[in-house]
Amino acid sequence: MNAKPESRSGSASPPGAAPRRKMQVDADGVIHIDAFELPISAALSPEARQAQINALLHSELGLAPFADVTSEAEFIAEVDKARRQLDEKFLGPLAGALLAAFPVAIAPGEIAGVPVEVFTPAAEADPDRILINLHGGAYFCGAIHGGRVEAIPVANLARIKVVSVDYRQGYEHKHPAATEDVVAVYRELLKSHSPQNIGIYGGSAGGRLTAQVVARLIHEGVPPPAAAGVFGSGAGGVGDAAYFGKIGMGEPPPPASAPEEIFPVQMRSEAFGYFAGVAVNDPWAAPLHAPPEVLAKFPPTLFITATRAFDMSQATLFHRALSRAGAEA
């Protein structure tokens, strides 16, 4: 094993909390925890391997440490800091690089009073079909730049117009504000497009929001889109991937005595977030728990996850729920 000139350790527990396990990340990306060592995946290319090591060793681009927040002021400060860092150090530069590689026209505007950006490929696009993109960001960040990262290459390569929705998030707003925004945009697009020609997709929080929106449309009797994409996400439930996924991201796993900490950050019952006060089994916040008659009417749904992802269990649970209900997934 290589020497360890650089490393970072897990954060300390807040007073009164169960102790967090100690861990360390080597300069070569090997994660050490009490019982085992987790090396970088051998399946990665050299470039992806180095990117993963960089991500593990530079924690300032990680999710905000909401578990340690004790006041609304602290929560707002953490959210503002995370938004600024992600935009300046990661999402903004990445969006710029993608636009250079995959030329599209970007038109900001509003649909049904909701801010959007419309991405039109340079090559001739199918005038009838359209995609709705819901950006990731744990329901508190990712607006604009995150949407561009997810929409630019899709619009260019698929030669299809993409509408990225700047939906309301926390701390400023609470559930179901985001769902309401996307439903409003979808209803407006139905005036000019057949539901058979509309698709909706998102990554991370945007993937969960995709499931929330589709479930809400079905519940309200609105024809759902022709297809849905739930990427890097699920729609509720808890599994061991949330536990081991933390380790894979170089974060301390929750103690076995505190299983509630396994919940993903956007669904954790912190006092000030987007889902504050919402039960983890609320069917419209976590459509895994939606009525079977709603799940049975889901459109063909594509799930994408990873074997080291904290969303893998949730993706698997929701995929199984749709399959049991008779939906294509």
C-alpha positions in Angstrom: 0.0 0.0 0.0 1.2 3.5 -0.8 2.3 5.9 1.9 -0.2 8.3 3.4 1.0 11.9 2.9 -2.5 13.2 2.6 -5.6 12.1 4.3 -8.8 13.4 5.9 -10.7 11.9 8.8 -14.3 11.7 9.6 -16.0 14.5 11.5 -16.5 14.3 15.3 -19.9 13.6 16.7 -21.9 16.5 18.1 -22.3 16.5 21.9 -24.6 13.8 23.2 -24.7 11.9 19.9 -23.5 8.3 19.4 -19.8 8.3 18.4 -19.1 8.2 14.7 -16.7 5.6 13.5 -13.2 6.8 12.7 -12.0 6.7 9.1 -9.3 7.9 6.9 -8.8 8.4 3.1 -5.3 7.8 1.7 -3.7 9.9 -1.0 -4.3 6.9 -3.3 -8.1 6.9 -2.5 -8.1 3.9 -0.2 -10.7 4.4 2.5 -9.9 2.9 5.9 -12.6 2.2 8.5 -12.6 0.1 11.7 -13.4 -3.2 10.1 -12.1 -3.0 6.5 -10.4 -1.1 3.7 -12.2 0.0 0.6 -9.9 0.7 -2.4 -10.9 2.7 -5.5 -12.8 0.5 -8.0 -10.6 -1.4 -10.4 -13.1 -0.8 -13.1 -12.4 2.9 -13.3 -10.4 4.5 -16.1 -7.2 6.3 -15.0 -9.0 9.6 -15.5 -12.1 8.6 -13.5 -9.9 7.1 -10.8 -8.0 10.4 -10.4 -11.3 12.3 -10.3 -12.7 10.0 -7.6 -9.5 10.4 -5.5 -9.7 14.2 -5.9 -13.3 14.2 -4.8 -12.5 12.1 -1.7 -9.6 14.3 -0.7 -11.4 17.6 -1.2 -14.4 17.5 1.1 -15.5 21.1 0.5 -17.5 19.9 -2.5 -19.4 17.4 -0.4 -22.9 17.8 0.9 -23.4 20.2 3.7 -23.1 18.6 7.2 -26.7 19.2 8.2 -26.5 16.5 10.9 -24.5 19.0 13.0 -26.8 22.0 12.4 -28.6 23.2 15.5 -30.3 26.5 14.3 -32.0 27.9 11.3 -29.3 30.5 10.9 -26.7 27.7 10.7 -28.7 25.8 8.2 -29.2 28.8 6.0 -25.4 29.6 6.2 -24.5 26.0 5.2 -27.0 26.0 2.3 -25.7 29.3 1.0 -22.1 28.1 1.3 -22.8 24.9 -0.5 -24.6 26.6 -3.3 -21.7 29.1 -3.8 -19.0 26.4 -3.7 -20.8 24.0 -6.0 -21.5 26.8 -8.6 -18.1 28.3 -8.5 -15.9 25.3 -8.2 -17.8 22.5 -9.9 -21.1 23.0 -11.7 -20.4 26.4 -13.3 -17.1 25.3 -14.9 -18.5 21.9 -15.9 -21.5 23.5 -17.6 -19.2 25.7 -19.5 -17.1 22.8 -20.7 -20.1 20.8 -21.7 -21.5 23.8 -23.7 -18.2 24.0 -25.6 -18.3 20.3 -26.4 -22.0 20.0 -27.1 -23.3 23.2 -28.7 -26.9 24.1 -27.9 -28.9 27.4 -27.7 -30.0 28.3 -24.2 -33.1 30.5 -23.8 -34.2 31.5 -20.2 -37.8 32.2 -19.7 -40.9 31.1 -17.8 -43.6 28.5 -18.3 -46.7 28.8 -16.2 -44.9 31.4 -14.2 -42.1 29.0 -13.3 -38.5 29.9 -14.3 -37.0 27.6 -16.9 -34.2 27.3 -19.4 -34.9 25.8 -22.8 -32.1 24.0 -24.6 -32.3 23.6 -28.3 -29.8 21.6 -30.2 -27.7 23.1 -33.0 -28.7 20.3 -35.3 -32.3 20.0 -36.4 -34.5 18.8 -33.5 -37.7 16.8 -33.6 -40.4 19.5 -33.3 -42.9 17.3 -31.6 -40.9 15.7 -28.8 -39.7 17.5 -25.7 -37.9 16.5 -22.4 -38.3 18.0 -19.0 -35.2 18.0 -16.9 -35.2 18.3 -13.1 -31.8 19.1 -11.7 -30.2 17.4 -8.8 -28.9 19.1 -5.6 -30.6 17.6 -2.6 -33.5 20.0 -2.9 -31.4 23.0 -1.9 -28.9 23.6 -4.7 -28.1 22.8 -8.3 -30.3 25.5 -9.9 -29.2 26.8 -13.3 -25.8 25.3 -13.5 -26.9 21.8 -12.4 -29.7 21.9 -14.9 -27.3 22.9 -17.6 -25.0 20.0 -16.8 -27.9 17.6 -17.1 -29.6 19.1 -20.2 -26.8 20.3 -22.5 -25.4 16.9 -23.6 -28.9 15.3 -23.8 -30.3 18.1 -26.0 -27.3 17.9 -28.3 -26.9 14.2 -28.6 -30.6 13.2 -28.7 -31.4 16.2 -30.9 -34.4 17.0 -28.8 -35.5 20.2 -27.0 -35.0 20.1 -23.2 -36.8 22.3 -20.7 -34.9 22.5 -17.4 -37.1 23.6 -14.5 -35.8 26.0 -11.8 -38.2 24.6 -9.2 -38.5 26.0 -5.7 -36.2 24.5 -3.1 -35.3 24.8 0.6 -34.5 26.6 2.8 -36.7 29.2 1.1 -39.6 26.7 0.4 -41.0 23.5 1.7 -42.5 20.3 0.1 -44.5 20.1 -2.1 -43.4 23.4 -3.7 -41.1 21.7 -6.2 -43.7 19.2 -7.2 -46.3 22.0 -7.8 -43.9 23.9 -10.0 -43.1 20.9 -12.2 -46.7 19.9 -12.5 -47.6 23.4 -13.6 -44.9 23.3 -16.3 -46.1 19.9 -17.5 -49.7 21.0 -17.6 -48.7 24.0 -19.7 -46.7 21.9 -22.1 -49.7 19.6 -22.6 -51.3 22.5 -24.4 -48.7 22.2 -27.2 -47.5 18.6 -26.9 -49.1 15.2 -26.6 -48.2 13.3 -23.4 -46.8 10.6 -25.7 -44.2 13.1 -26.9 -43.1 14.3 -23.4 -40.5 12.7 -21.2 -39.3 13.7 -17.8 -36.0 12.9 -16.1 -33.7 14.0 -13.3 -30.7 13.0 -11.3 -30.4 12.7 -7.5 -33.0 15.0 -6.0 -34.3 15.5 -9.5 -34.8 11.8 -9.8 -36.9 11.6 -6.7 -38.8 14.7 -7.9 -39.5 13.0 -11.2 -41.2 10.2 -9.3 -43.0 12.7 -7.1 -44.3 14.6 -10.1 -45.4 11.5 -12.0 -47.2 10.1 -8.9 -49.0 13.4 -8.4 -50.1 13.6 -12.1 -51.5 10.1 -11.9 -53.3 10.9 -8.6 -54.8 14.0 -10.2 -56.0 12.2 -13.3 -53.6 14.0 -15.6 -52.1 11.8 -18.4 -48.5 11.1 -17.4 -45.5 11.6 -19.7 -44.5 8.8 -22.1 -41.3 8.0 -20.2 -39.5 8.8 -17.0 -35.9 8.7 -15.9 -34.9 8.3 -12.2 -31.2 8.6 -12.2 -29.0 8.3 -9.0 -32.1 8.2 -6.9 -35.1 6.2 -5.7 -38.4 7.3 -4.1 -38.1 6.4 -0.5 -37.2 3.6 1.8 -34.0 2.7 3.6 -31.4 0.1 2.7 -27.8 -0.7 3.3 -26.6 1.2 0.3 -27.2 4.4 2.2 -24.8 3.1 4.9 -22.1 1.8 2.6 -22.5 4.6 0.2 -21.4 7.0 2.8 -18.2 5.0 3.2 -17.7 5.0 -0.6 -17.9 8.8 -0.6 -15.3 9.1 2.1 -17.8 9.9 4.9 -18.2 8.2 8.2 -21.1 5.8 8.3 -23.8 6.3 10.8 -23.5 4.3 14.1 -25.5 1.1 14.2 -27.4 2.6 17.2 -28.8 5.4 15.1 -30.4 3.9 12.0 -32.4 7.1 11.3 -29.1 8.7 10.2 -29.1 6.3 7.2 -31.8 8.3 5.5 -30.4 10.4 2.6 -29.7 14.0 3.5 -32.7 15.4 1.6 -35.2 13.2 3.5 -33.5 13.5 7.0 -35.9 15.0 9.5 -33.8 18.1 10.1 -35.8 21.0 11.4 -35.2 23.5 8.6 -34.9 21.6 5.3 -37.2 21.3 2.4 -38.8 18.2 3.9 -39.0 19.5 7.5 -42.1 18.0 9.2 -42.8 15.5 6.3 -43.1 11.8 7.3 -40.5 9.6 5.5 -43.4 7.4 4.3 -45.5 10.3 3.0 -46.6 8.8 -0.4 -46.2 12.1 -2.3 -42.8 12.8 -0.8 -41.7 9.2 -1.1 -43.8 7.6 -3.9 -42.4 4.2 -3.0 -45.4 4.3 -0.6 -47.9 5.6 -3.1 -51.1 3.5 -3.6 -50.6 0.4 -5.9 -53.1 1.8 -8.4 -50.9 4.9 -8.8 -47.7 2.9 -9.2 -49.4 0.6 -11.8 -50.0 3.6 -14.1 -46.4 4.8 -14.1 -44.9 5.2 -17.6 -41.9 3.1 -18.6 -39.2 4.2 -16.1 -35.5 3.9 -16.5 -33.4 3.7 -13.3 -29.6 4.3 -13.3 -27.5 3.8 -10.2 -24.1 2.4 -9.2 -22.9 -0.4 -7.0 -21.2 2.0 -4.6 -24.0 4.6 -4.6 -26.0 5.6 -1.5 -29.1 5.6 -3.7 -28.7 2.0 -4.9 -31.1 0.5 -2.3 -33.7 3.2 -2.9 -33.5 2.7 -6.7 -33.8 -1.1 -6.2 -36.8 -0.7 -3.9 -38.7 1.6 -6.2 -37.9 -0.5 -9.3 -39.3 -3.6 -7.5 -42.4 -1.6 -6.4 -43.1 -0.5 -10.0 -42.5 -4.0 -11.3 -44.8 -5.6 -8.7 -47.5 -3.1 -9.6 -47.2 -4.1 -13.3 -45.4 -1.0 -14.6 -42.5 -1.3 -17.0 -39.2 -0.3 -15.4 
